[in-house]
Amino acid sequence: MALQIDGIMNEKEGYWYKNNNVSGTGDDAQVPWGRGAIFYPNPISLGTFVTGYLSLPESFWNFKLDRSTVIREQNGKQAKIPLYVTNHYDAQKIKRVVIVWPGKWRDSWRYINMMGNAYLVAQKYPELNVNDGEVYMMSPVFFNQLDELALKDDELRWKDYGWSAGGTARSPEEFKHISSFEVIDHLIEMSLDTSKFPNVEKVVVVGHSMGAQANLRYAILKRPKKYDDRVKYWIGDPGSVIYFDEWRPVMKHNCSDYNSWPYGLNDQSSVPLYNRKRAGNGGAELVKEFNNRVIRFGVALDDNGRGNNHCQSKMQGPNRIARSSQWISHRGDSWPSSHSVDYVPGVSHQDYVMMAYYYSMKFIFSEDDR
C-alpha cells in the first residue's frame, strides 16, 4: 500500500517532510501524546559535525559523559570509547538496557536525551508497564578525524562515517583493527554482565536515520553469541538498506558495486573484517542468523527525503520511504515472523517522534513487547 502512494518513486517529487507534520522534534517540543511527561531539551555541544566538535556536554538531567570504558588493552595501552550513560540508578532494579546509536551528526548526547524523553512518555501509559528506574541507557560517541580537539589520546576515532558500516578505528595506532561493531558487542556483553546488572532481561539496540543504517548493518553482520535471544533491534527510517540478492527497483543508475557492502553481500571482500569469514556464499549464513533476530522497523509515511545520496542508494529508490518499502515488499514470503514493521502516519524524518511513537516505545521499553 505504501508503494501505491502518489509520487513515491518520483525522483523529482517535492519533499513531503519540508514542514514537520507532528510537533515534537526532540529539540524544543514534546509529542502531542506525551500525556504531561516532563520534556528535557537536548544539550548543546561546542562545535558541529561539519567542522568538528571542540567539547562535549558533560552532564544533563539524568545522563553523564563517561570516558572510562575500556574496549581493548594491549601492551600496557588502552582503547576507550566515550559513553553517555544513565547517571543515577540502582543496578539491582535494572531490567532492560537500551543502547542508542548516534545519527549522522555523531551527536550521541542528543540521541540518548531523546530516548530518555521517550522513556518518560512510555511511563504515562499504564498498559505498557514501564516503571521508573528499570531501564539503563547508553550511547557511544564515535569520533572522527574532525573531532581531534574533543577526543583524548586513548579514545577510538574513525574516518568520516566509517563507524556506521562496521569500519575499523583509525586511531590510536595500536587499535586500528577495532570495528565499531565490536564496540556494540562490548556494550551488550557489559549490559548482560551480572556483576554490573544482576537482573537485566533484555538489551535493545536502537538507531534512527544513519544510526538505523548502522543498526541494520550490525544486525546482519553480528557475530552469533549465546545471549542473542536476549537482544532486540529497533531500526527507524534508514537512508539505505542491504539487499540479499542482485535485484534493485531502480536499475538505470550505473553502479558496478551496487551489491557490495554496505548495500549488498555479493562481494565478500568488501565486508568488514569484523565478520568477513562468514560472509561467503552471498552471505547466506548471515542472512539466516539475521532472520532469527527480533527486529522492529519504523517507517515514517511522510519521509520522502533522499537520505543517503550515493548511487548505490538511488538504485534502492529515490527516498527513504521508497527504499524501505521496496525492500520489505521484495523480501515477500522470506520475511521472518521475528521481524515486524510500523508505518507511522503523519510523520516525516523526525527522530524523536519516531522513538516516542506508541509502538516504538512498546517494543523498546515494555515487557509486553513480543
FIDREN-205356 format. One record per residue (C-alpha): x, y, z. Coordinates in steps of 0.2 Angstrom, whole numbers, padded with zeros to 4 digits, always signed. Layout:
N
XYZ/...
***
This chain:
370
+0000+0000+0000/+0014+0012+0004/+0021+0009-0013/+0005+0015-0021/+0007+0032-0013/+0007+0045-0027/+0024+0051-0031/+0034+0039-0020/+0045+0033-0034/+0047+0050-0042/+0065+0057-0040/+0059+0075-0043/+0044+0074-0031/+0044+0088-0019/+0049+0084-0001/+0034+0079+0010/+0044+0082+0025/+0048+0101+0022/+0037+0105+0036/+0036+0094+0051/+0019+0086+0052/+0020+0082+0070/+0026+0094+0083/+0040+0087+0094/+0057+0087+0085/+0066+0082+0101/+0074+0099+0102/+0061+0110+0108/+0044+0101+0110/+0035+0086+0117/+0025+0075+0106/+0006+0079+0107/+0003+0062+0115/+0016+0065+0129/+0002+0065+0142/+0011+0078+0153/+0028+0069+0153/+0042+0081+0158/+0052+0086+0142/+0070+0089+0143/+0078+0100+0129/+0093+0092+0120/+0110+0098+0127/+0122+0109+0117/+0139+0104+0111/+0153+0116+0106/+0157+0114+0088/+0147+0105+0074/+0148+0088+0065/+0154+0098+0049/+0168+0107+0057/+0171+0095+0071/+0167+0095+0090/+0178+0105+0102/+0170+0099+0118/+0155+0088+0123/+0142+0091+0136/+0147+0083+0152/+0130+0080+0160/+0112+0084+0158/+0097+0079+0168/+0099+0060+0171/+0114+0057+0159/+0133+0060+0160/+0148+0058+0149/+0158+0043+0155/+0176+0041+0147/+0182+0026+0157/+0175+0012+0147/+0190+0001+0140/+0186-0009+0124/+0203-0017+0122/+0220-0017+0131/+0237-0021+0123/+0255-0019+0128/+0250-0009+0143/+0239+0003+0132/+0220+0005+0132/+0207+0009+0119/+0192+0018+0126/+0175+0023+0120/+0166+0038+0127/+0149+0034+0133/+0134+0044+0138/+0126+0034+0151/+0112+0035+0164/+0119+0044+0179/+0108+0039+0194/+0102+0021+0195/+0101+0006+0206/+0109-0008+0197/+0098-0021+0206/+0082-0013+0198/+0088-0013+0180/+0079-0025+0170/+0082-0018+0152/+0097-0009+0144/+0094+0002+0129/+0110+0005+0118/+0107+0020+0106/+0117+0023+0090/+0120+0041+0086/+0115+0049+0069/+0124+0057+0055/+0129+0071+0067/+0138+0059+0079/+0128+0068+0092/+0126+0054+0105/+0121+0066+0119/+0106+0071+0108/+0100+0054+0105/+0101+0047+0122/+0092+0063+0128/+0078+0059+0116/+0077+0041+0121/+0076+0047+0139/+0062+0058+0135/+0053+0044+0126/+0056+0033+0142/+0046+0047+0152/+0032+0046+0139/+0031+0027+0140/+0028+0028+0159/+0012+0038+0156/+0004+0023+0148/+0000+0010+0162/-0003-0004+0150/+0015-0004+0144/+0020-0007+0162/+0036+0003+0160/+0042+0008+0178/+0054+0022+0183/+0072+0016+0187/+0071-0001+0177/+0079+0005+0161/+0098+0009+0159/+0103+0018+0144/+0120+0021+0135/+0125+0029+0119/+0143+0028+0112/+0152+0043+0104/+0160+0038+0088/+0173+0052+0085/+0180+0055+0068/+0195+0065+0061/+0186+0082+0063/+0185+0080+0082/+0203+0080+0087/+0201+0094+0100/+0187+0084+0109/+0194+0067+0110/+0208+0060+0121/+0223+0051+0116/+0217+0034+0121/+0199+0036+0113/+0195+0027+0097/+0192+0038+0082/+0185+0033+0065/+0186+0041+0047/+0171+0050+0041/+0156+0039+0044/+0165+0023+0043/+0158+0019+0061/+0141+0017+0053/+0146+0002+0042/+0157-0008+0054/+0173+0000+0049/+0189+0000+0059/+0196+0013+0070/+0210+0024+0063/+0217+0028+0080/+0225+0025+0092/+0238+0017+0082/+0239+0000+0092/+0220-0002+0090/+0216+0002+0072/+0209-0016+0070/+0194-0012+0081/+0177-0012+0072/+0163-0001+0078/+0153-0017+0078/+0165-0024+0091/+0161-0008+0102/+0142-0013+0102/+0147-0031+0105/+0156-0025+0121/+0142-0014+0127/+0129-0028+0125/+0141-0040+0135/+0144-0027+0148/+0125-0025+0149/+0122-0043+0152/+0137-0044+0165/+0128-0050+0181/+0141-0042+0191/+0136-0025+0184/+0117-0028+0181/+0111-0044+0190/+0093-0043+0184/+0094-0037+0166/+0082-0047+0155/+0083-0038+0138/+0095-0027+0129/+0088-0016+0115/+0099-0009+0102/+0091+0007+0094/+0095+0018+0079/+0087+0031+0068/+0092+0038+0051/+0111+0035+0049/+0110+0026+0066/+0097+0015+0058/+0108+0011+0044/+0122+0006+0057/+0110-0004+0067/+0103-0014+0052/+0121-0017+0046/+0126-0023+0063/+0110-0034+0065/+0115-0043+0048/+0134-0044+0052/+0133-0048+0071/+0144-0062+0077/+0132-0075+0085/+0133-0077+0104/+0124-0087+0116/+0114-0072+0123/+0107-0067+0106/+0089-0072+0111/+0090-0058+0124/+0094-0044+0112/+0082-0035+0101/+0084-0021+0087/+0074-0006+0083/+0078+0002+0066/+0069+0018+0061/+0070+0027+0044/+0086+0021+0037/+0093+0030+0022/+0098+0014+0014/+0096-0005+0016/+0105-0021+0012/+0099-0032-0001/+0102-0051-0001/+0101-0053-0020/+0105-0043-0036/+0088-0036-0039/+0085-0017-0036/+0069-0007-0040/+0079+0007-0050/+0092-0001-0062/+0096+0015-0073/+0110+0020-0061/+0127+0014-0066/+0135+0007-0050/+0146-0008-0053/+0147-0010-0034/+0129-0008-0030/+0128-0026-0022/+0144-0024-0012/+0144-0019+0007/+0136-0009+0014/+0122-0011+0001/+0123-0029-0003/+0133-0045+0002/+0138-0051-0015/+0156-0046-0013/+0164-0055+0002/+0180-0044+0001/+0170-0028+0004/+0163-0035+0020/+0171-0028+0036/+0184-0039+0044/+0173-0040+0059/+0164-0055+0051/+0170-0057+0034/+0174-0075+0035/+0156-0079+0037/+0150-0069+0023/+0154-0081+0009/+0140-0089-0002/+0132-0072-0004/+0130-0070+0015/+0118-0085+0016/+0124-0089+0034/+0122-0071+0039/+0105-0069+0032/+0099-0085+0041/+0105-0078+0058/+0098-0060+0054/+0081-0068+0050/+0081-0076+0068/+0084-0059+0077/+0070-0049+0084/+0069-0033+0074/+0056-0019+0073/+0057-0007+0059/+0049+0010+0060/+0045+0019+0043/+0038+0037+0043/+0024+0038+0030/+0029+0056+0026/+0048+0053+0025/+0052+0055+0007/+0069+0064+0010/+0084+0057+0000/+0094+0052+0015/+0110+0043+0009/+0113+0051-0008/+0126+0038-0015/+0122+0030-0032/+0120+0013-0023/+0106+0020-0013/+0097+0028-0028/+0096+0011-0035/+0086+0006-0020/+0073+0020-0023/+0073+0039-0023/+0069+0042-0005/+0069+0034+0012/+0051+0028+0012/+0053+0020-0005/+0069+0011-0001/+0062+0003+0015/+0045-0001+0006/+0053-0009-0009/+0065-0019+0002/+0051-0025+0013/+0040-0029-0002/+0054-0038-0011/+0058-0050+0003/+0040-0056+0002/+0037-0073+0009/+0055-0074+0016/+0050-0061+0029/+0053-0069+0045/+0040-0069+0060/+0053-0061+0071/+0053-0046+0061/+0039-0033+0061/+0036-0015+0054/+0027+0000+0060/+0021+0013+0046/+0019+0029+0056/+0006+0041+0049/+0008+0060+0048/+0027+0059+0052/+0042+0065+0042/+0060+0062+0046/+0058+0066+0064/+0069+0056+0076/+0061+0059+0092/+0043+0057+0086/+0048+0040+0079/+0056+0035+0095/+0041+0041+0105/+0028+0033+0094/+0017+0022+0104/+0023+0005+0096/+0041+0010+0096/+0040+0013+0115/+0031-0003+0117/+0045-0013+0108/+0059-0003+0116/+0054-0002+0134/+0039-0013+0138/+0039-0031+0145/+0024-0034+0134/+0033-0032+0118/+0033-0050+0110/
***
